Amino acid sequence: MYLGLALGMRPRTVAARRASAPAPVSPSLIDRQLRRRARWVMVIAFSLQGFGSWGLPQHLISLFSQLGVPGAAAVGIAALNGPATIAARLVEIALAGRLASISTATIAAAHIPLAFVLLLAPIDAELAAALFTVIYFGASGVMSVARLTLPLTLLGPAGYGTLMGNLALPQNLAFAAAPFLFAVAFRLLGFVGGALLTCCRWRR
């Protein structure tokens, strides 16, 4: 009889404990009302950043040549974009645990406009091109990782797979269109843009 009472009471006891237990706290750092806005902000930011990192490499040599970098040097400097990307990711791995992903993404995003400022700086053309390549593509390499980790940090693990699928579609469309649109822009505005950039910087 006591065994039957114990077995009969056990489910009710567990149910009572579950009912009295506090609800789990969502790991999301953003209130639910802001989740939709945060998704749109990430879609726009990641798509624009990826648009540049996918479209610009094919035209680096032409861009550097228009800025006064000799042909062989332009090829060598443009080839730094791959090592710069890998090196930045290795640094990020080494600093994992010390910096939150949102801090890493913020630092990387701040370096992208810095790279363009250095490209237009009144310094040697080859040095400006090298600094631009290392900083811009290093920051882009870190941002490519942030595209995967930042949504998890900000919005939590709930529905992460669906969220990444929704974010991936516009990003992939932007990435696919980037080389063609960059080619059209350089075809129509390349010489004008190169001349304007050259006029904005002091020639050595």
N, C-alpha and C positions, 0 to 999 in steps of 0.2 A: 504494500500500500504506500509506504514512504517512498519507495523507488518510483512508483507511478506518479505520486505527487511531485517528486523532484523533477521527473521528466516532463510533467505537464507544466510546471512552473518555469522551467528553464527558458523556453521560448519567450514567455511573457517578460521574464527578467531581462533577457537580451534586448527585447523590443523596447522595454522601458529605459534601459541604459542608452540605446541608440537615440530614443526620443529626447532624453535629457542632455545628450552630448551636444556641445556647441557645433554649429555648422562650420565646415572647413573654410578657411580664409582663402580667397582667390589670390593666386600669385601675381595677377596682373597689376601693374603699376598705374594703370590708367582707368578711370571710372568708366562704367559701361556706356554712359552717354557720349563719351569722347572716343570710343573705339572706332566708330565708323569714320570720324574725321581723321583719326590717326592712320587708318588704313589708306585713305586717300592721300594724305601727306606723304606716306611712305611710297605709295605707287608713283607719285609725281617725282619725288626726290630720287628714288632709286632708278627710275626710268631715265631721267635727265642725266644723272651721273654715268649710268651705263651707256647712254647714247654717245657721250663724249669718249669714254674709254674704248668703245667698240669702233667708232667712226674715225677718230683722230689718228691712230697708229698708221693707217694706210697712207696718210698724207704728211707724215712728219718730215720726210726728206724734202718734199716740195716746200713745206712751210719754212724749214730751216734755210733752204737755198734762197728763198725770197728775203730772208732776214740777213743775208750776206755770209752764211756759212758755206765754205767750199764743199764741192760735191762729195769727196771721200770722207771728209770730217762729218758731213751731214748724215751719211750712211752709218758711220761708226757711232755717232751720238744717238741716232734713232734706235740702234740695236740695243741700247741700254735699257729700253723700256721693260723687256722681259726680266733681266736680272734685278732691276729695281722693284718690280712687283713681287718677286719671290723673296727678296731680302726683307721687304716690309712685312710680309706675312710671317717670316721667321722671327722677326723682332716682336710681332704681335704674339706669337706662340710663347716666346721667352717671357713676355710680360703677362701672360695669362694668369689670372688670379689676383694680380696687383691692380689692374684697371678693369672697371666694368665695361661691358660692350658698348654702352651708350657713351662713355667717356672716350673710348677708342674711336668710335665713329665720329664724334664731335671734333677730336683732334685731327683726324684724317680729312674731314670736310673743310676744316679751316686751312689746311695746307693746299687745297686745290686752287683757290684764288691767289694764294701766295705764289704758286708756280707761275701763274700768268703775269703777276707783277714783276717777278724776276725776269721773265722772258722779254718784257718791255723795258727793263732797267738799263740805264746808261753804262753798260759794262761791255766787255768783249763779247762778240756775237757767239762764238763757240762756247764760252763759259755760260752765257745766258741759256743757250740751248741745252747744255748738259744739265744745268741746275733744274731747268724746267722738266726735262725728261725724268730725272731721278725723283724729284718731289711729286710731280703730277701722277706718274704711274705707280710710285710707291703708295701714295694716298689712295689711288684707285684700287690697288690690290687689297688694301685694308678694307675699303668700302665694299668690295665684292664679298668679303667674309661677313661684314656687318649686315648685308642684305639677308643673310640667313639667321644671324643671331639676334639682331635688334628686334624683329617682330616677336620672338620668343620672350625676350626680356621685357618688352613694353606691354604685350598683350597676354602673356602667359601661355601655358601649354594647351589649354582647352581649344580644340578646333584648329590646332597649328597646321595640320596637313591641308585642310581646306583653305585656310588663310594663305598659305604659301602658294597654293594653286591659283588663287585669285590674284595674288601679287605677280605671279610669274607670267601670266598672259600678256598684260600691257608691257612688261619689261622686255619680254622676248620679241614682241612686235617692234619696240623701239630699237632693240639691239640689231634686229634683222634689217631695219630700214636705215640704220646709221651709216654704213659704208656708202650706200647709193646716194643718200642726201648730202653727205659730206663731199662726194665726188661732184655732184651738181653745183654745190655752193662754191667749191674751189674752181670749177669750170667757169662759172659766171662771175665770181667775185675774187678769184684767187689773186690775180695780178693787182687789182685795186686794193684788196685787203693787205697783200704783202707790201705794197708801196706805202700804205698808210701806217702799217706797223713799223716799217723801216724809217719813216719820217718821224715817228714818235720816239725813236731811240737815237742816241748819239752814235754816230759811226766812229769806229776807232781810227 
